[in-house]
């Protein structure tokens, strides 16, 4: 049994989706950010960064969206959501996972919370810089997906899950991911996955999932 701490339309949604894909039992605790439930002493004891997701695995808290997704794929190999250890496909899988987590996702943080990297007086400049980096990342993903159905190999993996959720975050930006043709084709297919549609329903999310 797992326990997931998340909040609707956040990185926690990715892990909620993955748990549904895996079909494993879990408890879901959705935190109310408006009430500051992610900053309480009890939650900070689990996740000192005060963010989501946090997944309790065998009694221990695990944090970071990409790390949790990779761990779950390894703990449930029967699902086939990660290539075999040591394989060439595994190298590509890890490379994309780390690029998404380290080189792409942080720009969304700068877009949504521009005061963090730049201070209150330079928020617009920070958002403009983040937009450039996000659109460059989306263009890279679009180029990679030309003629491909999945990010790695010929089947769904946690890299597709991470890619889809990060692209979802662009939905209200000036140029969302669906403006790129290969990404749109890819995301239209991903949005038909029953577990992704179910997680939207469970978290009360009505935008984006139907295009």
C-alpha positions in Angstrom: 0.0 0.0 0.0 1.3 3.4 -0.9 0.2 6.8 0.4 0.4 9.8 -2.0 0.4 13.4 -0.9 -0.6 15.6 -3.8 -2.8 18.5 -4.9 -4.9 18.9 -8.0 -3.1 20.0 -11.2 0.4 19.8 -9.7 3.3 17.4 -10.0 1.3 15.2 -7.7 -1.1 14.6 -10.5 1.6 12.7 -12.4 2.1 10.2 -9.6 -1.7 9.9 -9.1 -1.9 9.0 -12.8 0.9 6.5 -12.6 -0.6 4.7 -9.6 -3.9 4.4 -11.5 -2.0 3.1 -14.6 -0.3 0.5 -12.4 -3.5 -0.6 -10.8 -2.0 -0.8 -7.3 -3.7 0.1 -4.0 -3.0 3.5 -2.6 -4.3 6.1 -0.2 -4.6 9.7 -1.6 -4.2 12.7 0.5 -4.9 15.9 -1.5 -3.5 19.0 0.2 -5.2 22.3 0.1 -2.5 24.8 -0.9 -4.8 27.8 -0.2 -4.9 26.7 3.4 -1.2 26.1 3.5 -1.5 22.4 4.2 1.8 21.8 2.3 3.6 24.1 4.8 2.4 22.5 8.1 5.1 21.0 10.4 3.7 17.5 9.9 4.0 17.7 6.2 7.4 19.5 6.2 8.6 16.5 8.3 7.8 14.3 5.3 8.9 16.8 2.6 11.1 19.6 3.8 10.7 21.5 0.6 6.9 21.9 1.2 5.9 20.8 -2.2 4.2 17.8 -3.8 4.3 15.0 -4.5 5.4 12.9 -1.6 4.9 9.1 -1.7 5.1 7.0 1.4 6.8 3.7 0.3 7.2 1.0 3.0 6.9 3.7 5.6 9.5 6.1 4.1 8.7 9.4 2.4 10.0 9.7 -1.2 9.9 13.0 -3.0 10.5 14.4 -6.5 8.1 13.6 -9.4 10.7 12.0 -11.7 12.3 10.0 -8.9 9.0 8.6 -7.7 7.9 7.7 -11.2 11.2 5.9 -11.9 11.0 4.1 -8.6 7.4 2.9 -9.2 8.4 1.7 -12.6 11.2 -0.4 -11.1 9.0 -1.7 -8.3 6.3 -2.9 -10.8 8.3 -4.2 -13.7 5.4 -6.2 -14.9 3.8 -3.0 -16.2 6.7 -2.5 -18.6 6.9 1.3 -17.9 10.8 1.3 -17.9 13.3 -0.4 -20.2 15.5 -3.2 -18.8 18.4 -2.2 -16.5 21.6 -1.9 -18.5 19.9 -1.8 -21.9 20.6 1.0 -24.5 16.9 1.9 -24.2 17.4 2.3 -20.5 20.2 4.8 -21.2 17.8 6.9 -23.4 15.1 6.5 -20.8 17.3 7.9 -18.0 18.6 10.7 -20.2 15.1 11.9 -21.0 13.9 11.5 -17.4 16.7 13.6 -16.1 16.4 16.2 -18.9 12.7 16.6 -18.1 13.4 16.9 -14.4 16.5 19.0 -14.4 16.6 21.0 -17.6 12.9 21.5 -18.5 10.7 21.4 -15.4 12.5 24.2 -13.5 11.5 26.7 -16.2 7.9 26.1 -15.4 8.6 26.9 -11.8 10.1 30.2 -12.9 7.1 30.9 -15.1 4.5 30.3 -12.4 6.6 31.7 -9.5 8.8 34.4 -11.1 9.5 36.2 -7.9 11.5 33.2 -6.7 14.5 33.5 -9.1 14.2 37.2 -9.8 12.6 39.0 -6.8 9.4 41.1 -6.9 10.8 43.8 -9.1 12.0 41.6 -12.0 9.1 39.2 -12.3 8.2 40.1 -15.9 11.7 39.6 -17.1 11.9 36.3 -15.3 8.6 35.1 -17.0 9.9 36.2 -20.4 13.1 34.3 -19.9 11.2 31.2 -18.7 8.9 31.4 -21.7 11.8 31.3 -24.1 13.3 28.3 -22.3 10.0 26.4 -22.2 9.2 27.0 -25.9 12.7 25.9 -26.8 12.1 22.7 -24.8 8.8 22.1 -26.4 10.4 22.5 -29.8 13.0 19.9 -28.9 10.3 17.5 -27.8 8.3 18.1 -31.0 11.4 17.4 -33.1 12.1 14.2 -31.1 8.5 13.0 -31.6 8.5 13.3 -35.4 7.5 9.9 -36.7 7.4 8.5 -33.1 4.5 7.4 -31.0 6.4 7.4 -27.7 9.3 9.2 -26.2 11.5 6.1 -25.7 11.1 2.9 -27.7 7.8 1.6 -29.0 5.7 1.6 -25.8 4.5 3.8 -23.0 6.9 4.6 -20.3 7.2 7.0 -17.3 9.0 9.4 -19.7 5.7 9.7 -21.6 3.9 10.4 -18.3 6.4 13.1 -17.3 6.3 14.7 -20.8 2.6 14.7 -20.9 2.2 16.4 -17.5 4.8 19.0 -18.2 3.1 19.8 -21.5 -0.2 20.1 -19.7 1.4 22.8 -17.6 1.8 24.9 -20.7 -1.9 24.9 -21.6 -2.5 28.5 -20.6 0.8 29.9 -21.8 1.0 32.1 -24.9 2.2 29.1 -27.0 1.1 25.9 -25.4 2.5 22.5 -26.3 -0.4 21.7 -28.6 0.8 24.5 -31.0 3.6 22.1 -32.1 2.2 19.5 -34.6 4.1 16.4 -33.4 3.4 17.2 -29.8 -0.3 17.8 -30.5 -0.6 14.4 -32.2 1.2 12.8 -29.3 -0.7 14.6 -26.6 -4.1 13.9 -28.3 -3.2 10.2 -28.1 -2.0 10.4 -24.5 -5.2 12.2 -23.5 -7.2 9.1 -24.5 -5.5 6.9 -21.9 -8.2 5.9 -19.4 -6.0 6.4 -16.4 -5.2 10.0 -17.4 -8.8 10.7 -17.9 -9.7 9.1 -14.6 -7.1 11.2 -12.7 -8.7 14.4 -14.2 -12.1 13.2 -13.0 -10.8 12.3 -9.5 -9.0 15.7 -9.1 -11.9 17.7 -10.5 -9.9 18.9 -13.5 -12.0 19.7 -16.6 -9.6 21.8 -18.7 -7.2 20.4 -21.4 -8.1 16.8 -21.2 -10.6 17.1 -24.1 -8.3 19.4 -26.2 
